[in-house]
């Protein structure tokens, strides 16, 4: 192959070199423009969707404490019942989103 390159004229060498560079550039660019994410884990959809719930009110009942939380999406309030008397409710937490 090297003997064939020596026999080519200067213009033929330039065309050969330019087409070789063009082919290499296209080969490298084809791999670089591939999709960013090709793998999706199986349990990605199984994760529960979460939203922020903030403390709305606290009720102290005979059997314990009821903490009512307002959902960020504005749906039904979340309720956490604690059996202990005079328990202080946390101000906010991540609760499961209702569909």
Secondary structure per residue as TSV (DSSP state, phi and psi in degrees):
chain	resnum	aa	ss	phi	psi
A	1	X	-	360.0	-36.2
A	2	X	H	-66.1	-32.4
A	3	X	H	-67.8	-32.8
A	4	X	H	-67.9	-37.6
A	5	X	H	-67.2	-34.4
A	6	X	H	-69.2	-30.1
A	7	X	H	-81.2	-16.9
A	8	X	S	-71.8	149.4
A	9	X	-	-75.4	169.5
A	10	X	H	-61.9	-41.6
A	11	X	H	-66.9	-37.5
A	12	X	H	-65.9	-37.5
A	13	X	H	-63.9	-41.5
A	14	X	H	-64.4	-43.0
A	15	X	H	-64.2	-41.1
A	16	X	H	-63.4	-43.9
A	17	X	H	-65.8	-43.6
A	18	X	H	-64.4	-42.5
A	19	X	H	-69.1	-33.4
A	20	X	H	-64.8	-43.4
A	21	X	H	-65.0	-40.5
A	22	X	H	-63.3	-41.7
A	23	X	H	-65.0	-42.2
A	24	X	H	-63.2	-41.0
A	25	X	H	-63.2	-43.4
A	26	X	H	-66.7	-36.3
A	27	X	H	-66.4	-41.9
A	28	X	H	-71.5	-41.0
A	29	X	H	-66.7	-33.4
A	30	X	H	-61.8	-37.9
A	31	X	H	-76.4	-30.8
A	32	X	H	-73.3	-25.3
A	33	X	T	-95.3	18.9
A	34	X	S	-71.7	166.5
A	35	X	-	-62.5	145.6
A	36	X	S	-73.1	-36.5
A	37	X	-	-126.7	115.8
A	38	X	-	-112.6	-8.2
A	39	X	-	-117.9	134.4
A	40	X	-	-125.0	122.5
A	41	X	-	-67.6	152.8
A	42	X	T	-70.7	-34.9
A	43	X	T	-99.6	20.9
A	44	X	S	-69.1	-37.9
A	45	X	T	-77.2	-16.6
A	46	X	T	-79.6	-13.9
A	47	X	S	-68.5	134.6
A	48	X	-	-72.5	141.4
A	49	X	-	-76.8	134.8
A	50	X	E	-116.0	153.9
A	51	X	E	-143.1	163.7
A	52	X	E	-82.0	130.1
A	53	X	E	-118.2	128.2
A	54	X	E	-112.2	146.2
A	55	X	E	-62.9	125.4
A	56	X	E	-98.6	-50.9
A	57	X	E	-157.6	162.5
A	58	X	E	-125.6	132.6
A	59	X	E	-119.8	130.0
A	60	X	E	-99.6	109.3
A	61	X	-	-101.5	177.0
A	62	X	S	-63.8	-40.2
A	63	X	S	-86.1	-11.4
A	64	X	-	162.8	-150.8
A	65	X	E	-120.6	136.0
A	66	X	E	-110.1	125.0
A	67	X	E	-110.2	118.8
A	68	X	E	-101.9	130.4
A	69	X	E	-120.6	137.9
A	70	X	E	-90.6	131.0
A	71	X	E	-78.0	150.3
A	72	X	T	-65.7	-34.6
A	73	X	T	-79.6	-10.0
A	74	X	-	87.4	13.2
A	75	X	-	-78.8	-154.7
A	76	X	S	-64.3	140.4
A	77	X	-	-64.6	146.4
A	78	X	E	-91.9	142.5
A	79	X	E	-125.5	130.6
A	80	X	E	-120.3	123.4
A	81	X	E	-102.5	130.6
A	82	X	E	-118.6	132.0
A	83	X	S	-74.6	-18.3
A	84	X	S	-82.7	146.1
A	85	X	T	-78.1	146.7
A	86	X	T	53.8	42.2
A	87	X	-	-85.3	138.7
A	88	X	-	-88.4	124.1
A	89	X	-	-80.1	145.5
A	90	X	-	-73.3	152.4
A	91	X	S	-72.6	-33.1
A	92	X	E	-157.4	158.1
A	93	X	E	-158.6	168.1
A	94	X	E	-92.6	116.7
A	95	X	E	-108.9	161.9
A	96	X	E	-69.6	138.7
A	97	X	-	-78.1	137.5
A	98	X	-	-87.5	134.8
A	99	X	-	-75.0	360.0
